[in-house]
C-alpha cells in the first residue's frame, strides 16, 4: 500500500482507533468503564490521544544510565517482547511494567531487590526505593512518563505468562485482538484489497 509521506501512519491510527475501548469496547467492559474511557478520550489533547491510541512500549533492560532521555519505544507488538527483557507500556490511562522470565538476575536484584523474576511481587504498585543507579534511573523514568500525562497512572507489574499478561496484551495494538479483531498487517492487507477492488 503506497501512500504519501504525510499519510503513511493513517492506516495504523485508523486500525488503532477501531480497536480502542473508546470505540469498540469489549463485552468484558462495564458501562462505567466504557463511559470513563469515552470521556477521557474526548478531553485529551493531541499528544495524549496519540499515546492512548498507539501506546508507547519502552525497553528498560538496556537503559542508558548516563542519559536522562526516555529510551526510544519499540513497535507495540508482542513479538517485540523479549524473554530477557523488561518494558514499560504507557497509554496515558494505564501503565504496565512487563518483565520476562529470562530477565538478568542482576537487573532484577537492582530494580526489585529480589534474586529472580519469579520472586517479584506483582501485587506491588511501585518499585522499591533501592540505592543503586539502575533503580534510581528506572524510577526517574516512570516519574517522567507520569508527568507527561494529565492523570496519575498506577503502575501494574506484569510477569511473563502470568494472568495479568492477557490484560496488558490488549494494549499491544499491532497484534490480533483477543476478540478476533484484525492485526495491523491484516488490516493493511484488507485495505489494499478493498482499494484494488474499487480501482478495478
KEKOL-798685 format. One line per 10 residues: their letters; for each residue y, x, z of N, C-alpha, C, O. Coordinates in nm, 4 decimals. Layout:
BEGIN
A> Y X Z Y X Z Y X Z Y X Z; ...
***
This chain:
BEGIN
XXXXXXXXXX> -0.1186 0.0860 0.0000 0.0000 0.0000 0.0000 0.1236 0.0896 0.0000 0.1486 0.1613 0.0969; 0.2017 0.0857 -0.1097 0.3185 0.1721 -0.1240 0.4438 0.0917 -0.0920 0.4711 -0.0110 -0.1542; 0.5195 0.1405 0.0064 0.6415 0.0729 0.0488 0.7571 0.1719 0.0502 0.7346 0.2924 0.0617; 0.8821 0.1228 0.0384 0.9975 0.2126 0.0542 0.9955 0.2775 0.1921 0.9393 0.2222 0.2866; 1.0564 0.3938 0.2031 1.0555 0.4694 0.3288 1.1021 0.3850 0.4472 1.0444 0.3926 0.5557; 1.2060 0.3051 0.4264 1.2632 0.2270 0.5362 1.1739 0.1108 0.5792 1.1992 0.0483 0.6822; 1.0698 0.0815 0.5014 0.9828 -0.0328 0.5332 0.8399 0.0089 0.5677 0.7529 -0.0769 0.5832; 0.8147 0.1385 0.5799 0.6772 0.1852 0.5989 0.6139 0.1352 0.7280 0.4922 0.1178 0.7349; 0.6956 0.1122 0.8301 0.6413 0.0652 0.9577 0.6380 -0.0870 0.9682 0.5885 -0.1414 1.0669; 0.6906 -0.1561 0.8665 0.6952 -0.3026 0.8732 0.5570 -0.3660 0.8900 0.5411 -0.4517 0.9769
XXXXXXXXXX> 0.4559 -0.3275 0.8104 0.3230 -0.3884 0.8309 0.2667 -0.3634 0.9707 0.2023 -0.4506 1.0290; 0.2916 -0.2436 1.0238 0.2428 -0.2119 1.1580 0.3038 -0.3060 1.2606 0.2331 -0.3605 1.3453; 0.4358 -0.3252 1.2531 0.5012 -0.4105 1.3525 0.4681 -0.5579 1.3322 0.4615 -0.6332 1.4294; 0.4473 -0.6002 1.2089 0.4024 -0.7384 1.1857 0.2669 -0.7600 1.2518 0.2453 -0.8602 1.3199; 0.1755 -0.6647 1.2310 0.0427 -0.6728 1.2931 0.0539 -0.6785 1.4446 -0.0140 -0.7585 1.5091; 0.1398 -0.5937 1.5021 0.1559 -0.5885 1.6480 0.2160 -0.7171 1.7030 0.1732 -0.7661 1.8075; 0.3151 -0.7718 1.6329 0.3784 -0.8968 1.6778 0.2773 -1.0107 1.6764 0.2708 -1.0896 1.7707; 0.1988 -1.0193 1.5700 0.0998 -1.1274 1.5592 -0.0066 -1.1188 1.6682 -0.0600 -1.2210 1.7111; -0.0375 -0.9967 1.7134 -0.1411 -0.9776 1.8162 -0.0863 -0.9852 1.9586 -0.1636 -0.9884 2.0543; 0.0455 -0.9881 1.9735 0.1050 -0.9789 2.1072 0.0795 -1.1050 2.1895 0.0600 -1.2138 2.1352
XXXXXXXXXX> 0.0803 -1.0878 2.3206 0.0621 -1.2014 2.4113 0.1735 -1.3035 2.3958 0.1519 -1.4228 2.4174; 0.2923 -1.2581 2.3587 0.4055 -1.3495 2.3439 0.3848 -1.4469 2.2285 0.4345 -1.5595 2.2331; 0.3124 -1.4053 2.1258 0.2900 -1.4904 2.0084 0.1534 -1.5572 2.0125 0.1426 -1.6794 2.0021; 0.0494 -1.4762 2.0278 -0.0859 -1.5324 2.0207 -0.1386 -1.5725 2.1573 -0.2001 -1.6782 2.1714; -0.1150 -1.4886 2.2589 -0.1660 -1.5178 2.3932 -0.3162 -1.5393 2.3925 -0.3632 -1.5983 2.2953; -0.3911 -1.5015 2.4823 -0.5353 -1.5248 2.4817 -0.5707 -1.6473 2.5638 -0.4882 -1.6984 2.6395; -0.6921 -1.6935 2.5486 -0.7386 -1.8078 2.6283 -0.7482 -1.7709 2.7757 -0.7537 -1.8581 2.8624; -0.7502 -1.6398 2.8034 -0.7590 -1.5939 2.9423 -0.6219 -1.5858 3.0097 -0.6132 -1.5565 3.1290; -0.5146 -1.6117 2.9337 -0.3795 -1.6082 2.9911 -0.3448 -1.7423 3.0535 -0.3721 -1.8477 2.9961; -0.2841 -1.7374 3.1721 -0.2365 -1.8609 3.2340 -0.1059 -1.9031 3.1666 -0.0408 -1.8225 3.1001
XXXXXXXXXX> -0.0687 -2.0288 3.1843 0.0569 -2.0782 3.1274 0.1749 -2.0006 3.1846 0.2701 -1.9698 3.1129; 0.1683 -1.9691 3.3140 0.2769 -1.8936 3.3777 0.2909 -1.7540 3.3175 0.4020 -1.7081 3.2912; 0.1769 -1.6864 3.2958 0.1807 -1.5520 3.2361 0.2390 -1.5566 3.0955 0.3198 -1.4718 3.0578; 0.1975 -1.6560 3.0190 0.2475 -1.6698 2.8815 0.3981 -1.6961 2.8818 0.4723 -1.6377 2.8028; 0.4423 -1.7843 2.9711 0.5854 -1.8160 2.9795 0.6660 -1.6926 3.0191 0.7745 -1.6684 2.9663; 0.6112 -1.6145 3.1132 0.6804 -1.4922 3.1561 0.6961 -1.3947 3.0403 0.8042 -1.3398 3.0191; 0.5878 -1.3730 2.9650 0.5927 -1.2769 2.8540 0.6897 -1.3245 2.7460 0.7656 -1.2446 2.6911; 0.6876 -1.4549 2.7152 0.7790 -1.5086 2.6136 0.9245 -1.4902 2.6563 1.0095 -1.4527 2.5757; 0.9521 -1.5171 2.7839 1.0889 -1.4981 2.8342 1.1269 -1.3503 2.8307 1.2370 -1.3152 2.7883; 1.0357 -1.2638 2.8753 1.0640 -1.1198 2.8793 1.0979 -1.0665 2.7405 1.1906 -0.9869 2.7253
XXXXXXXXXX> 1.0230 -1.1101 2.6392 1.0479 -1.0640 2.5020 1.1828 -1.1147 2.4517 1.2540 -1.0431 2.3812; 1.2179 -1.2382 2.4879 1.3450 -1.2962 2.4424 1.4669 -1.2203 2.4930 1.5708 -1.2193 2.4271; 1.4553 -1.1572 2.6087 1.5721 -1.0888 2.6665 1.5651 -0.9366 2.6499 1.6521 -0.8654 2.7002; 1.4635 -0.8863 2.5805 1.4513 -0.7416 2.5599 1.5516 -0.6921 2.4568 1.5808 -0.7607 2.3588; 1.6047 -0.5706 2.4803 1.6839 -0.5057 2.3767 1.5882 -0.4407 2.2764 1.4665 -0.4461 2.2938; 1.6431 -0.3801 2.1727 1.5577 -0.3270 2.0657 1.4643 -0.2157 2.1143 1.3448 -0.2222 2.0854; 1.5130 -0.1135 2.1870 1.4199 -0.0080 2.2318 1.3046 -0.0616 2.3160 1.1910 -0.0164 2.3013; 1.3329 -0.1577 2.4043 1.2266 -0.2128 2.4881 1.1309 -0.3011 2.4093 1.0109 -0.3018 2.4370; 1.1821 -0.3757 2.3113 1.0929 -0.4603 2.2317 1.0032 -0.3761 2.1417 0.8880 -0.4121 2.1174; 1.0558 -0.2635 2.0920 0.9737 -0.1732 2.0100 0.8551 -0.1225 2.0912 0.7421 -0.1209 2.0424
XXXXXXXXXX> 0.8810 -0.0807 2.2161 0.7738 -0.0293 2.3015 0.6811 -0.1414 2.3474 0.5622 -0.1181 2.3693; 0.7338 -0.2620 2.3621 0.6473 -0.3737 2.4016 0.5452 -0.4036 2.2912 0.4262 -0.4186 2.3189; 0.5915 -0.4121 2.1677 0.5003 -0.4477 2.0584 0.4116 -0.3306 2.0159 0.2983 -0.3513 1.9725; 0.4625 -0.2081 2.0281 0.3803 -0.0901 1.9987 0.3917 0.0055 2.1170 0.4792 0.0921 2.1180; 0.3037 -0.0090 2.2172 0.3134 0.0711 2.3405 0.3060 0.2214 2.3142 0.2465 0.2669 2.2164; 0.3680 0.2963 2.4041 0.3582 0.4425 2.3993 0.2313 0.4864 2.4697 0.2000 0.4393 2.5790; 0.1584 0.5773 2.4060 0.0382 0.6367 2.4640 0.0646 0.7868 2.4753 0.0570 0.8601 2.3767; 0.0956 0.8305 2.5964 0.1436 0.9671 2.6191 0.0325 1.0538 2.6778 -0.0168 1.0241 2.7867; -0.0081 1.1604 2.6084 -0.1106 1.2502 2.6640 -0.0537 1.3327 2.7795 0.0561 1.3875 2.7701; -0.1299 1.3405 2.8876 -0.0848 1.4124 3.0068 -0.1651 1.5385 3.0350 -0.1208 1.6238 3.1119
XXXXXXXXXX> -0.2828 1.5518 2.9740 -0.3740 1.6607 3.0107 -0.3253 1.7982 2.9650 -0.3640 1.8994 3.0233; -0.2405 1.8034 2.8609 -0.1887 1.9319 2.8121 -0.0378 1.9417 2.8324 0.0313 2.0080 2.7551; 0.0124 1.8770 2.9342 0.1571 1.8659 2.9537 0.2196 2.0031 2.9801 0.1624 2.0868 3.0499; 0.3379 2.0240 2.9229 0.4110 2.1498 2.9394 0.4878 2.1453 3.0717 0.5793 2.0646 3.0883; 0.4505 2.2312 3.1644 0.5139 2.2309 3.2964 0.6559 2.2863 3.2931 0.7332 2.2643 3.3863; 0.6905 2.3578 3.1868 0.8234 2.4184 3.1778 0.9239 2.3300 3.1045 1.0401 2.3676 3.0889; 0.8796 2.2127 3.0597 0.9678 2.1219 2.9862 0.9904 1.9946 3.0667 0.9022 1.9495 3.1398; 1.1089 1.9377 3.0524 1.1372 1.8100 3.1186 1.1274 1.6935 3.0207 1.1525 1.5787 3.0574; 1.0905 1.7233 2.8955 1.0796 1.6191 2.7936 0.9501 1.5399 2.8101 0.8508 1.5900 2.8628; 0.9540 1.4153 2.7639 0.8325 1.3343 2.7597 0.7473 1.3842 2.6429 0.7990 1.3979 2.5319
XXXXXXXXXX> 0.6182 1.4120 2.6645 0.5325 1.4584 2.5543 0.5298 1.3579 2.4391 0.5467 1.2377 2.4598; 0.5086 1.4081 2.3189 0.5018 1.3197 2.2024 0.3839 1.2240 2.2164 0.2724 1.2677 2.2449; 0.4068 1.0942 2.1969 0.2954 0.9991 2.2077 0.1983 1.0130 2.0910 0.2331 1.0647 1.9848; 0.0770 0.9663 2.1127 -0.0240 0.9631 2.0068 -0.0383 0.8187 1.9596 0.0140 0.7266 2.0223; -0.1087 0.7998 1.8498 -0.1283 0.6646 1.7971 -0.1988 0.5770 1.8996 -0.2847 0.6231 1.9748; -0.1611 0.4512 1.9008 -0.2084 0.3581 2.0037 -0.3459 0.3025 1.9651 -0.3595 0.1868 1.9251; -0.4465 0.3881 1.9783 -0.5823 0.3534 1.9375 -0.6824 0.4213 2.0302 -0.6586 0.5323 2.0778; -0.7939 0.3543 2.0554 -0.8964 0.4084 2.1455 -0.9551 0.5387 2.0927 -1.0033 0.6209 2.1706; -0.9515 0.5582 1.9608 -1.0089 0.6818 1.9057 -0.9269 0.8049 1.9452 -0.9734 0.9177 1.9294; -0.8061 0.7840 1.9960 -0.7224 0.8954 2.0413 -0.7487 0.9326 2.1870 -0.6986 1.0344 2.2348
XXXXXXXXXX> -0.8270 0.8508 2.2583 -0.8564 0.8788 2.3988 -0.9725 0.9773 2.4084 -1.0858 0.9438 2.3737; -0.9445 1.0979 2.4553 -1.0486 1.2000 2.4690 -1.1172 1.1883 2.6042 -1.0541 1.1544 2.7043; -1.2477 1.2168 2.6061 -1.3228 1.2133 2.7320 -1.2652 1.3089 2.8359 -1.2754 1.2845 2.9561; -1.2048 1.4180 2.7890 -1.1494 1.5173 2.8815 -0.9975 1.5047 2.8928 -0.9289 1.6002 2.9292; -0.9455 1.3850 2.8609 -0.8014 1.3649 2.8600 -0.7523 1.2669 2.9650 -0.8302 1.1963 3.0291; -0.6197 1.2649 2.9808 -0.5515 1.1670 3.0658 -0.4289 1.1192 2.9888 -0.3580 1.1999 2.9287; -0.4034 0.9880 2.9903 -0.2969 0.9304 2.9092 -0.2204 0.8258 2.9890 -0.2778 0.7524 3.0695; -0.0904 0.8205 2.9653 -0.0058 0.7176 3.0252 0.0293 0.6172 2.9166 0.0862 0.6539 2.8137; -0.0044 0.4901 2.9391 0.0303 0.3843 2.8441 0.1413 0.3000 2.9054 0.1305 0.2539 3.0190; 0.2484 0.2806 2.8282 0.3661 0.2080 2.8773 0.4108 0.1088 2.7711 0.4352 0.1471 2.6566
XXXXXXXXXX> 0.4220 -0.0201 2.8087 0.4741 -0.1183 2.7132 0.5967 -0.1921 2.7674 0.6342 -0.2972 2.7154; 0.6583 -0.1374 2.8705 0.7783 -0.1988 2.9256 0.7509 -0.3022 3.0328 0.8396 -0.3350 3.1117; 0.6282 -0.3543 3.0367 0.5880 -0.4508 3.1399 0.4742 -0.3935 3.2229 0.4727 -0.4061 3.3454; 0.3789 -0.3304 3.1549 0.2627 -0.2711 3.2217 0.2638 -0.1191 3.2038 0.3139 -0.0667 3.1044; 0.2072 -0.0504 3.3029 0.1904 0.0946 3.2930 0.0499 0.1300 3.3412 0.0112 0.0971 3.4533; -0.0251 0.1973 3.2551 -0.1613 0.2385 3.2882 -0.1722 0.3905 3.2807 -0.1136 0.4535 3.1927; -0.2476 0.4485 3.3736 -0.2846 0.5893 3.3625 -0.4360 0.5922 3.3441 -0.5124 0.5692 3.4379; -0.4776 0.6213 3.2200 -0.6206 0.6262 3.1855 -0.6678 0.7707 3.1956 -0.5987 0.8627 3.1518; -0.7853 0.7899 3.2534 -0.8404 0.9259 3.2613 -0.9887 0.9238 3.2263 -1.0626 0.8345 3.2676; -1.0304 1.0236 3.1498 -1.1691 1.0336 3.1061 -1.2586 1.0946 3.2123 -1.2120 1.1641 3.3027
XXXXXXXXXX> -1.3874 1.0676 3.2001 -1.4842 1.1208 3.2969 -1.5012 1.2715 3.2832 -1.5506 1.3370 3.3750; -1.4603 1.3273 3.1682 -1.4722 1.4715 3.1475 -1.3444 1.5480 3.1766 -1.3331 1.6657 3.1424; -1.2478 1.4819 3.2397 -1.1209 1.5473 3.2710 -1.1443 1.6685 3.3617 -1.2234 1.6622 3.4558; -1.0756 1.7773 3.3326 -1.0954 1.9038 3.4051 -1.0789 1.8848 3.5557 -0.9794 1.8273 3.5999; -1.1756 1.9327 3.6354 -1.1662 1.9192 3.7819 -1.0373 1.9780 3.8391 -0.9844 1.9268 3.9379; -0.9861 2.0856 3.7776 -0.8622 2.1473 3.8254 -0.7441 2.0504 3.8113 -0.6580 2.0418 3.8989; -0.7423 1.9778 3.6990 -0.6360 1.8798 3.6740 -0.6469 1.7645 3.7738 -0.5475 1.7214 3.8323; -0.7691 1.7160 3.7920 -0.7931 1.6050 3.8856 -0.7518 1.6447 4.0271 -0.6859 1.5676 4.0969; -0.7904 1.7644 4.0690 -0.7576 1.8114 4.2041 -0.6064 1.8241 4.2220 -0.5521 1.7868 4.3259; -0.5392 1.8770 4.1196 -0.3948 1.8989 4.1298 -0.3160 1.7683 4.1335 -0.2145 1.7589 4.2025
XXXXXXXXXX> -0.3625 1.6672 4.0594 -0.2863 1.5423 4.0476 -0.3303 1.4365 4.1487 -0.2472 1.3649 4.2047; -0.4623 1.4269 4.1718 -0.5150 1.3212 4.2585 -0.5632 1.3709 4.3946 -0.5820 1.2913 4.4865; -0.5832 1.5017 4.4079 -0.6271 1.5558 4.5360 -0.7736 1.5344 4.5666 -0.8149 1.5421 4.6823; -0.8538 1.5073 4.4626 -0.9994 1.4931 4.4784 -1.0672 1.5805 4.3728 -1.0038 1.6156 4.2733; -1.1956 1.6167 4.3921 -1.2602 1.7130 4.3008 -1.2956 1.6592 4.1622 -1.2920 1.7352 4.0654; -1.3297 1.5303 4.1493 -1.3767 1.4787 4.0204 -1.3157 1.3426 3.9903 -1.2653 1.2743 4.0795; -1.3211 1.3042 3.8618 -1.2700 1.1735 3.8189 -1.3400 1.0588 3.8903 -1.2788 0.9561 3.9197; -1.4693 1.0772 3.9181 -1.5473 0.9706 3.9816 -1.4973 0.9384 4.1222 -1.5231 0.8295 4.1735; -1.4262 1.0319 4.1846 -1.3805 1.0127 4.3224 -1.2379 0.9590 4.3325 -1.1879 0.9359 4.4426; -1.1728 0.9392 4.2191 -1.0358 0.8860 4.2207 -1.0389 0.7390 4.2619 -1.1191 0.6615 4.2099
XXXXXXXXXX> -0.9537 0.7014 4.3533 -0.9449 0.5623 4.3989 -0.8558 0.4839 4.3026 -0.7336 0.4981 4.3052; -0.9168 0.4018 4.2182 -0.8404 0.3294 4.1164 -0.7648 0.2098 4.1737 -0.6920 0.1425 4.1007; -0.7808 0.1823 4.3029 -0.7017 0.0761 4.3666 -0.5618 0.1247 4.4034 -0.4733 0.0439 4.4316; -0.5418 0.2562 4.4033 -0.4090 0.3108 4.4334 -0.3108 0.2718 4.3233 -0.3483 0.2628 4.2064; -0.1859 0.2489 4.3608 -0.0827 0.2144 4.2628 0.0241 0.3230 4.2514 0.1254 0.3047 4.1839; 0.0005 0.4360 4.3179 0.0894 0.5504 4.2999 0.0095 0.6782 4.3194 -0.0959 0.6783 4.3830; 0.0610 0.7861 4.2641 -0.0073 0.9146 4.2752 0.0271 0.9796 4.4084 0.1376 0.9616 4.4596; -0.0675 1.0555 4.4654 -0.0380 1.1247 4.5910 0.0711 1.2298 4.5714 0.0812 1.2922 4.4657; 0.1511 1.2475 4.6739 0.2616 1.3437 4.6697 0.2081 1.4819 4.7071 0.2115 1.5217 4.8235; 0.1583 1.5547 4.6058 0.0976 1.6856 4.6293 0.1954 1.7969 4.5923 0.2751 1.7831 4.4995
XXXXXXXXXX> 0.1879 1.9051 4.6652 0.2833 2.0151 4.6482 0.2313 2.1185 4.5487 0.1902 2.2283 4.5863; 0.2342 2.0803 4.4195 0.1998 2.1753 4.3135 0.2744 2.1344 4.1867 0.3110 2.0177 4.1728; 0.2980 2.2273 4.0942 0.3807 2.1983 3.9761 0.3283 2.0843 3.8890 0.4075 2.0041 3.8393; 0.1960 2.0753 3.8695 0.1412 1.9710 3.7830 0.1627 1.8326 3.8442 0.2053 1.7400 3.7752; 0.1335 1.8186 3.9721 0.1547 1.6906 4.0400 0.3008 1.6479 4.0311 0.3308 1.5322 4.0019; 0.3906 1.7413 4.0560 0.5339 1.7103 4.0513 0.5769 1.6698 3.9109 0.6558 1.5767 3.8943; 0.5252 1.7392 3.8101 0.5622 1.7094 3.6702 0.5132 1.5712 3.6290 0.5876 1.4965 3.5656; 0.3898 1.5357 3.6634 0.3353 1.4047 3.6263 0.4130 1.2937 3.6962 0.4461 1.1927 3.6341; 0.4423 1.3115 3.8252 0.5164 1.2087 3.8988 0.6595 1.1945 3.8463 0.7130 1.0839 3.8399; 0.7206 1.3064 3.8089 0.8549 1.3017 3.7499 0.8529 1.2271 3.6166 0.9425 1.1476 3.5882
XXXXXXXXXX> 0.7511 1.2526 3.5353 0.7406 1.1860 3.4057 0.7270 1.0347 3.4242 0.7922 0.9575 3.3539; 0.6428 0.9927 3.5184 0.6262 0.8493 3.5456 0.7592 0.7882 3.5896 0.7935 0.6774 3.5485; 0.8336 0.8600 3.6726 0.9641 0.8115 3.7186 1.0625 0.7992 3.6023 1.1397 0.7036 3.5962; 1.0600 0.8958 3.5103 1.1488 0.8919 3.3936 1.1165 0.7715 3.3060 1.2069 0.7004 3.2621; 0.9882 0.7484 3.2805 0.9469 0.6342 3.1983 0.9914 0.5036 3.2640 1.0390 0.4130 3.1956; 0.9763 0.4936 3.3943 1.0187 0.3711 3.4645 1.1694 0.3488 3.4524 1.2144 0.2352 3.4379; 1.2468 0.4561 3.4584 1.3924 0.4435 3.4499 1.4384 0.3931 3.3130 1.5477 0.3379 3.3004; 1.3549 0.4123 3.2106 1.3898 0.3660 3.0759 1.3737 0.2153 3.0605 1.4219 0.1579 2.9629; 1.3074 0.1513 3.1544 1.2765 0.0084 3.1437 1.3647 -0.0745 3.2370 1.4197 -0.0231 3.3344; 1.3771 -0.2032 3.2057 1.4617 -0.2928 3.2842 1.3910 -0.3481 3.4074 1.4555 -0.3999 3.4985
XXXXXXXXXX> 1.2595 -0.3370 3.4100 1.1853 -0.3873 3.5268 1.0895 -0.2785 3.5748 1.0446 -0.1941 3.4973; 1.0596 -0.2827 3.7039 0.9700 -0.1825 3.7611 0.8276 -0.2076 3.7120 0.7788 -0.3205 3.7184; 0.7615 -0.1043 3.6634 0.6232 -0.1164 3.6165 0.5293 -0.0560 3.7201 0.5382 0.0624 3.7526; 0.4398 -0.1390 3.7709 0.3409 -0.0887 3.8664 0.2388 -0.0029 3.7925 0.1954 -0.0376 3.6826; 0.2012 0.1079 3.8525 0.1029 0.1972 3.7913 -0.0382 0.1465 3.8194 -0.0745 0.1215 3.9344; -0.1172 0.1316 3.7135 -0.2576 0.0929 3.7263 -0.3443 0.2096 3.6806 -0.3318 0.2556 3.5671; -0.4317 0.2572 3.7680 -0.5219 0.3674 3.7337 -0.6474 0.3115 3.6684 -0.7084 0.2174 3.7192; -0.6853 0.3703 3.5554 -0.7997 0.3206 3.4786 -0.8951 0.4357 3.4510 -0.8603 0.5309 3.3812; -1.0152 0.4265 3.5058 -1.1179 0.5269 3.4803 -1.1972 0.4874 3.3556 -1.2259 0.3697 3.3339; -1.2320 0.5862 3.2748 -1.3125 0.5617 3.1550 -1.4390 0.4843 3.1902 -1.5116 0.5193 3.2833
XXXXXXXXXX> -1.4638 0.3779 3.1133 -1.5817 0.2910 3.1243 -1.5807 0.2012 3.2486 -1.6808 0.1349 3.2759; -1.4717 0.1972 3.3236 -1.4595 0.1006 3.4330 -1.4163 -0.0346 3.3773 -1.3740 -0.0438 3.2621; -1.4268 -0.1393 3.4588 -1.3952 -0.2747 3.4112 -1.2483 -0.2890 3.3700 -1.2171 -0.3671 3.2802; -1.1577 -0.2143 3.4346 -1.0158 -0.2240 3.4003 -0.9843 -0.1654 3.2631 -0.8768 -0.1891 3.2080; -1.0784 -0.0888 3.2084 -1.0553 -0.0286 3.0771 -1.0394 -0.1362 2.9700 -0.9628 -0.1185 2.8753; -1.1108 -0.2468 2.9842 -1.1006 -0.3551 2.8860 -0.9596 -0.4131 2.8840 -0.9069 -0.4460 2.7778; -0.8988 -0.4256 3.0019 -0.7615 -0.4772 3.0084 -0.6649 -0.3814 2.9396 -0.5791 -0.4241 2.8623; -0.6787 -0.2528 2.9676 -0.5897 -0.1558 2.9056 -0.6083 -0.1517 2.7542 -0.5110 -0.1405 2.6797; -0.7324 -0.1608 2.7090 -0.7592 -0.1526 2.5649 -0.6996 -0.2707 2.4885 -0.6824 -0.2641 2.3668; -0.6684 -0.3775 2.5596 -0.5996 -0.4912 2.4976 -0.4654 -0.4471 2.4390 -0.4164 -0.5064 2.3429
XXXXXXXXXX> -0.4064 -0.3422 2.4978 -0.2754 -0.2949 2.4539 -0.2839 -0.1815 2.3519 -0.1810 -0.1287 2.3099; -0.4044 -0.1439 2.3119 -0.4212 -0.0442 2.2056 -0.4157 -0.1194 2.0729 -0.5185 -0.1581 2.0174; -0.2948 -0.1392 2.0238 -0.2684 -0.2396 1.9209 -0.3180 -0.2025 1.7814 -0.3207 -0.2887 1.6935; -0.3569 -0.0785 1.7584 -0.4087 -0.0432 1.6256 -0.5564 -0.0786 1.6119 -0.6113 -0.0740 1.5018; -0.6206 -0.1137 1.7220 -0.7640 -0.1438 1.7200 -0.7891 -0.2932 1.7013 -0.6992 -0.3756 1.7180; -0.9128 -0.3257 1.6666 -0.9524 -0.4663 1.6591 -0.9420 -0.5288 1.7974 -0.9856 -0.4695 1.8961; -0.8847 -0.6477 1.8046 -0.8687 -0.7158 1.9325 -1.0006 -0.7673 1.9862 -1.0948 -0.7904 1.9103; -1.0072 -0.7854 2.1176 -1.1294 -0.8378 2.1792 -1.1559 -0.9818 2.1371 -1.2686 -1.0304 2.1463; -1.0499 -1.0503 2.0903 -1.0660 -1.1878 2.0425 -1.0953 -1.1926 1.8926 -1.0960 -1.2998 1.8321; -1.1194 -1.0759 1.8336 -1.1553 -1.0708 1.6922 -1.0384 -1.0492 1.5980 -1.0580 -1.0439 1.4766
XXXXXXXXXX> -0.9164 -1.0365 1.6508 -0.8017 -1.0114 1.5638 -0.8178 -0.8771 1.4925 -0.8779 -0.7836 1.5453; -0.7628 -0.8702 1.3719 -0.7853 -0.7544 1.2849 -0.7207 -0.6278 1.3399 -0.6162 -0.6324 1.4048; -0.7850 -0.5153 1.3125 -0.7236 -0.3858 1.3422 -0.6094 -0.3631 1.2432 -0.5956 -0.4369 1.1456; -0.5285 -0.2615 1.2685 -0.4168 -0.2321 1.1783 -0.4676 -0.1972 1.0385 -0.4093 -0.2406 0.9391; -0.5748 -0.1199 1.0300 -0.6308 -0.0827 0.8993 -0.6800 -0.2066 0.8256 -0.6555 -0.2212 0.7058; -0.7493 -0.2961 0.8962 -0.7970 -0.4205 0.8340 -0.6798 -0.5070 0.7883 -0.6847 -0.5685 0.6818; -0.5744 -0.5112 0.8699 -0.4556 -0.5895 0.8355 -0.3900 -0.5348 0.7094 -0.3478 -0.6116 0.6230; -0.3810 -0.4007 0.6984 -0.3249 -0.3383 0.5782 -0.4070 -0.3731 0.4545 -0.3518 -0.4053 0.3492; -0.5385 -0.3664 0.4679 -0.6275 -0.3993 0.3550 -0.6090 -0.5446 0.3131 -0.6067 -0.5758 0.1940; -0.5956 -0.6337 0.4117 -0.5745 -0.7759 0.3824 -0.4419 -0.7957 0.3088 -0.4357 -0.8698 0.2108
XXXXXXXXXX> -0.3363 -0.7296 0.3560 -0.2061 -0.7414 0.2901 -0.2123 -0.6898 0.1465 -0.1581 -0.7517 0.0549; -0.2786 -0.5767 0.1281 -0.2906 -0.5179 -0.0056 -0.3645 -0.6126 -0.0994 -0.3261 -0.6300 -0.2151; -0.4703 -0.6731 -0.0483 -0.5484 -0.7678 -0.1288 -0.4646 -0.8895 -0.1665 -0.4697 -0.9360 -0.2804; -0.3874 -0.9411 -0.0708 -0.3038 -1.0590 -0.0970 -0.1946 -1.0272 -0.1988 -0.1662 -1.1082 -0.2871; -0.1337 -0.9096 -0.1866 -0.0279 -0.8704 -0.2805 -0.0842 -0.8557 -0.4214 -0.0232 -0.9008 -0.5183; -0.2013 -0.7921 -0.4325 -0.2654 -0.7779 -0.5644 -0.2983 -0.9142 -0.6230 -0.2849 -0.9358 -0.7435; -0.3413 -1.0058 -0.5373 -0.3748 -1.1410 -0.5831 -0.2512 -1.2123 -0.6374 -0.2580 -1.2800 -0.7400; -0.1385 -1.1966 -0.5682 -0.0139 -1.2609 -0.6121 0.0347 -1.2005 -0.7433 0.0785 -1.2729 -0.8328; 0.0271 -1.0675 -0.7550 0.0771 -0.9998 -0.8746 -0.0097 -1.0249 -0.9972 0.0380 -1.0185 -1.1104; -0.1367 -1.0533 -0.9740 -0.2249 -1.0800 -1.0881 -0.2256 -1.2293 -1.1183 -0.2937 -1.2732 -1.2110
***
